[in-house]
Amino acid sequence: MDIYLCSKRPSWLVDNRRMRTTSDFQWLLSAFVLLYLMNHVNSQRKETPYDLKCTTNNLQTWDCSWKAPSEAGHGTLSEFCIDNRSRSCYQLARTNIEIPALSRGDHEITIRSLQDAGSSTSKFILNEKNISLIPDTPEILNLSADFSTSTLHVKWNDKGSVYPRHSNVIWEIKILRKKSMELVKLVTHNTTLNGKDAVHHWSWVSDLPLECATHYVGIRCYVDNLLFSGHKEWSDWSPVKNVSWTPASQPKVFPQDKVILVGSDITFCCVSQEKVLSAQIGSTYCPLIHLDGENVAIKIRNISVSDSSGTNVVFMIEDNVCGTVVFAGYPPDTPQKLNCETHDLKEIICSWNPGRPTGLVGPRNTSYTLFEGFSGKYVRFKRVEVSTNESYHQLLFQMVPNQEIYNFTLYARNPLGRSQSTILVNITEKVYPHTPTSFKVKDINSTAVILSWHLPGSFAKINLLCQIEIKKINSVQELRNVTIKGVENSSYRIAVGKLNPYTVYTFRIRCSTETFWKWSKWSNKKQHLTTEAIPSKGPDTWREWSSDGKNLIIYWKSSAFRQLTKPQNKSSFREDFSRQPQLRLILWLFNHIEPKSCYVQNDLQTEQAVGMGKGILLTWHHDPNMTCDYVIKWCNSSRSEPCLMDWRKVPSNSTEALIQSDQFRPGVRYNFFLYGCRNQGYQLLRSIIGYIEELAPIVAPNFTVEDTSADSILVKWEDIPVEELRGFLRGYLFYFEKGERDTSKMRDLESGRSDIKVKNITDISQKTLRIADLQGKTSYHLVLRAYTDGGMGPEKSMFVVTKENSVGLIIAILIPVAVAVIVGVVTSILCYRKREWIKETFYPDIPNPENCKALQFQKSVCEGSGALKTLEMNPCTPNNVEVLETRSTFPKIEDTEIISPVAECPEDSSDAEPENHVVVSYCPPIIEEEIPNPAGDEAGGTSQVIYIDVQSMYQPQAKPEEEHEKDPGGGAGYKPQMHLPINATVEDIAAEDDLDKTAGYRPQANVNTWNLVSPDSPRSTDSNSEIVSFGSPCSINSRQFLIPPKDEDSPQSNGGGWSFTNFFQNKPND
Amino acid sequence: MNEWAGRVRDLTSFPLPGPLCLLMLLLPLLSPAAPISPAGPISQAYSLAVYMQKNTSTLLQTYLQYQGSPFSDPGFSAPELQLSSLPPAAVSFKIWHALDDGERLSHAQGAFLALTQHLQLVGDDQSDLNPGSPILLAQLGAARLRAQGLLGNMAAIMTALGLPIPPEEDTLGLVPFGASAFERKCRGYVVTREYGHWTDRAVRDLALLKAKYPA
């Protein structure tokens, strides 16, 4: 019973669903029972089969196994029975059995162990949910390695035929590296089973080159069948397979010549039998990662763009070096600005900008292929290595006949990637024609030409739009657009009209298509002279009679001649024509022009006009009689008649004309004549002289002095010639001032100096000018200048001296003479009438002592009175002073004119008195002096005459004492006036002292003093010159100086006693 | 001749094999019997070699400059790098001294023959690696042409001296085509370096010959 129960309720195969149907109480009770039973079963395991487990690896068969009872020996039979609708039992000698998969639901399994000692039976409930699905261990069919790409290829069979369809399988692949089997990668790979065996591939790119280390690969799987409700488990790992590289004897670095994207990571390794010392990329050293053996690796992160020859990676090995080159760059940029156009509709040129540089050159450079979608044709870009720096690439694509729309795709690829760019073009709208060549111009007529040119291309199906540039000399260029049907033979012609005859044109042309894309470049310029045409009207003519009235001169204008600066051969006739105007033109005029007679009005007034700017405006009143037109002719007034510079015709309704001409020059006078035209001919209406612009005269008027008097000057001048006037004369400016030729410079005439007198002569007909109120015998500076409205002309100056005023001079002489005569007469009369009184007064027969003031002398002198005493002019014998020098080196000075015999004195050779022998005259004061020559001055032997008045000789303080003593002794009594020989020497005087005392009448003074020479005199202190004193014997009482003290250097010293002799003697001796 | 005699004495001071010394002494005596005077070709070859010598260091520097670091680093040198197809110029003085004129010329002839081929190869390599460097390519081309010129001159000398001219060999064979970029760079380095060394050696060889066969 226990077993049954036990079998009925197997502890770990109980269906949960049943338990959920019982009540809580029942569940608790059951749990209790279950615990009890489990203990019971465990206690009985040894006796019955137990621990039934079933798995499946293909969902079709189940593998069940159980544990036999402990007492069952080897070879014990078991009976495995499945209790379903048809009970099936299997007799087994083992404890496992493979049974077909059972249907869903519980199945009762009875296992009876048939032992010798009896049988033990266990019952199990088997359900699919209790089955574990464990797939068979997969097996790697093949593991291969692509060393160049460091790729492992794994190949295995999924054995799908054993599983129901539509099972998902998860494969787990592990990559192990190095002999130590370090797991480097674990990946899952999903597949679906389709009921058949299938071989699966899986590839893996290793970051480490496969050559560097052994790589191991293992695989397992997990079958995920949705219909199977049991437990699913991973299969066991397959046996690992490995990949290794047989190293060569030489060390080698991997990968070789790899092209990688800039910024990516890469690992390099060196397979070496020897120890690797260091590794570097470029010049940067890297840490070594040690692999199996001596192999090492380095890992480079974020690699930068390489040079054109790549980035070097070098491993230094003892006594060797090995390395590799990596090329880091970019995949090709999308081709930019892809554009396709054609020059000739035969060949398409596609150009593009490659964009960002890839950093890869040579075999790694970007290759381009241009593919046309509609035709399927393509062309490849052939790189010209020299032009690697060009920013644009271009490809030529031959056009496909009858195809207008092109769909171009440009493919760019390099080892790192590819890109493309597409353009769809209607090629007839992308025509950029070649430059037109063989450009020619042909005449049609005088106003039209044919242009022909060559434009290569197959433009037969389209229209061309061409632009013609027409340029006339000195004119704005004209552009004309024309549309031409395209032709196949590339030759084009077009007519260009509306041109001027006989005109030089410059043509050039460029073309485009009607559907405008781009203009071609301009063709070469072509210059062309249009042919001549029949003149449309006669020339502008004028005629004049020659001055003798016998010849008619005819003038004409021809604008055509002025236009052609370079007449060509055809115009030679015209050149001849122009050289012989009269002959040719008379014939011409005979047919075309009706000469009109000319009337001249005699009472015409010449008017003046001044122009403005470049022209001159003439106005006139409207004259209804003038029916044809007006003609204004003009000429340079300095030219002889008939002269004509030009003329101009003005319509008859005009009343003014602005005459302009390039020939006009400022400052030149022109004559303008206005003719009016009537039926019977031209009539001179006005005659005008004028200037375009007035200038200042360039010359001064030529003027002369016609007459001069003491107080006036008459000036006359001439007209300035018209050529030099350069304007209408407005007047003259006359300046005058006192001044000598040398000193006076009449500058700053306009500054208004007060001493310059100005006369403005505005009457230009005036040709003379009298300047009055001048001073006689005075030099005057005269200046004359003309002026116009253009300014002042230059000045012309002259110096004139006015005549002397003779009457005044005469009067000035006569009046003093007359006065002198009258005074003399009156004086004579008075003297005559009073002669008695005069005689009584001045020359009494017996002098009245009272009248002689000598008696008062003592007192006056002693008193030192400064009262003036008059020197009485007594008649006396003139005397002279002779100065004699003892020195022989000096010539004797002698007045040859007046020599007084009494003054002669013998020469004294006294040592004590080395001075000259001096004869002193005391009246009248005629003094002679001889200035020694300069040599004498230097020798110190200067002879000097000092005039000392009488008073000085009597000055007490200046006299030596002995003289004072002698004076009283000399006697103060009256002494008669007598002529005495005067001895010059002191000795003589001293010797005669006694005689003097005994003589009768004597002068009232001691004559010794007269020539007394005092060595102490102040006047003798400074030189050794002699001092001469003199006095008057008759007026010794006079104490006044006759002559002031002489200053030798001053000419004024003679002022008191003026005489010719004195004057000359005082002159410097040069 | 006095100078030459002195040179011979100097040379004989080294322990040279007796027959070789005899040959060297005999050579000047034999030379007048040669059909053409060797002085002209020797002088020409010497001038060319001297001219080449002036450009070899420039070529090497230019070459290294375009190969990137560490080749372009200042003072780069890798004497351990050699090419089996290119005979090294380095030779011990003793061995070199023991060579007779014919052997020297023969060695140089062989070396420059190999160098012309290798320079062509290096030029091709650099067209791939440095296509945008016309200066380097031009210098490599010029060096190759000069090496060819020197070959011609040396052949003329050997003819003048009555020496057999070694047949041209394909020294490169099939080896170089699978080379990696790094191998190409190294190969070019060895070639340009050896070109300089061989030119130096040729200058010395020819100077010796020139002294022996004065014009």
Interface residues (C-beta under 8 A of the other chain):
Chain A: V253 Q256 D257 Q280 G282 S283 S306 D307 S308 S309 G310 T311 N312 V313 V314 D319 N320 V321 C322 G323 T324 V325 F327 V361 G362 P363 N365 E385 V386 T388 N389
Chain B: Y66 Q67 G68 S69 P70 F71 D73 A78 E80 L81 Q126 S127 D128 L129 N130 P131 G132 S133 P134 S180 A181 F182 K185 C186
